[in-house]
């Protein structure tokens, strides 16, 4: 068969109990830690394991792994906070960046969330020096809600 071949669409899969090691390895990468606002350094394994068990049991947390050809490229998490807003967290491996995969992951995650929670308020907190994330959220219909010296807050605009 001849024809044009295109890269298959990135697929999101829900995390399972076996994904703790993968998320732990991504969490403590320098490029991941440098993007965090509230994490000063590497997270100890026992703290991560406790956090991971809580996330798996929490109906207010959705975590998906984005895969190409069955290979994990990154994760996206939507987690409801005390105010009822859903906070977005995205991580992509360096080799997955600049290919539109974050946009695809965010699109799929929002579709899934809004299917169950149509009036959900979705919020992204972005470090001031993370230009790619600022561009992503603006492109995806988030609007700038607040700005601080070290970060900006974007809120999803469903209109």
Secondary structure, DSSP 8 states (H G I E B T S, - for coil): --S-------EEEE--GGGHHHHHHHHTSHHHHTT-SS--S---HHHHHHHHHHHHH-TTEEEEEEEETTEEEEEEEEEE-TTS-EEEEEEE-GGGTTTTHHHHHHHHHHHHHHHH-TT--EEEEEETT-HHHHHHHHHTTEEEEEE-SSEEEEEE---
